[in-house]
Amino acid sequence: MGRPVQTEYTAGRKILTGVPDPSGLRLLFELDGNRVFCQVDANDALCGRAKVVPAGVIQGVADDLAHATVAALKKRVGVVRESRIRFLKPLYAGESFRADGTIFRDTGDLVVVQTRMVNRKEQLCVEGEIEVFGLTAEQVRRMTPDGMVPVELRKYLP
């Protein structure tokens, strides 16, 4: 069991997108050692009438997971530069699955997060790499209406 990491990235997401949870998935992330994870309930509200979890939902989970992983492990906020997702097996609607994120590569400004999604049988169904470009205080200052960096974000920006 890990510790919650919600506050580490919601402020950054709100600055970048205008809302703290742009995907609307209301995921609860936890930090456990060097990985960040969340449980996703693939219910009717998430999947609609589909029999498998739609690719857009998978992408939303991977994107949110990458941001939470970078915030929790690197104490940075950023924007996704590139995302590569491989679908190995279907994740079925009506079941829950776990999504794990770890830092795969860190080059300073660019952090690559490896994501893995496993079904309830612990079978790997989706894997991918999401590149997150870290923001600086000056870039965030230009993004805010008043030109100020919010206090809660200062420790996540160089």
HUTA-V645344 format. One record per pair of residues at least 12 apart in sequence whose ideal C-beta (glycine too) atoms are under 8 Angstrom apart, sorted by the first residue. I is the first residue (numbers start at 1). J is the second residue. Records with the same first field share a line. If there is no record, write none. Layout:
I->J, J
This chain:
1->30, 32
2->30, 31, 32, 33, 36, 37
3->30, 31
4->28, 29, 30, 31
5->29, 30, 31, 36, 68, 71, 72
6->28, 29
7->152
8->68, 71, 72, 75, 156
9->29, 67, 68, 70, 71, 72, 77
11->77, 150, 152, 153, 156
12->67, 71, 77, 78, 135, 153, 156
13->67, 77
15->77, 140, 143, 144, 150, 153
16->77, 79, 143
21->64
23->60, 61, 63, 64
25->40, 46, 57, 60, 61, 64
27->40, 61, 64, 65, 68
29->64, 65, 68, 72
31->72, 73
34->73, 102, 103
35->69, 100, 101, 102
36->65, 68, 69, 72, 73, 100, 101, 102
37->98, 99, 100, 101
38->61, 64, 65, 68, 98, 99
39->96, 97, 98
40->61, 96, 97, 98, 99, 117
41->96
42->57, 91, 92, 93, 94, 95, 96, 97
43->93, 94
44->93, 94
46->93
47->93, 94
50->93
51->92, 93
52->90, 91, 92, 93
53->90, 91, 92, 93, 97
55->85, 87
58->85, 87, 91, 117, 126
59->83, 85
61->99, 117
62->83, 85, 99, 115, 117, 126, 128, 130
63->80, 83, 130
65->99, 100, 101, 113, 115, 130
66->80, 83, 101, 113, 115, 130, 132
67->80, 132
68->101
69->101, 102, 103, 113
70->103, 111, 113, 132, 134
71->156
73->103
74->103, 106, 111, 134
75->155, 156
76->111, 134, 135, 156, 157, 158
77->134, 135, 140, 153, 156, 157
78->111, 132, 133, 134, 135
79->132, 133, 135
80->130, 131, 132, 133
81->110, 131, 132, 133
82->130, 131
83->128, 129, 130, 131
84->128, 129, 130
85->115, 126, 127, 128
86->126, 127, 128
87->125, 126
88->124, 125, 126, 127
89->119, 123, 124, 125, 126
90->125
91->117, 119, 125, 126
92->119
95->119, 120
96->120
97->117, 118, 119, 120, 125
98->117, 118
99->115, 116, 117
100->115, 116, 117, 118
101->113, 114, 115
102->114
104->129
108->134
109->133, 134
110->131, 132, 133, 134
111->131, 132, 134
112->129, 130, 131, 132
113->129, 130, 131, 132
114->127, 128, 129
115->127, 128, 129, 130
134->158
135->157
136->157, 158
137->149, 154, 157, 158
140->153, 157
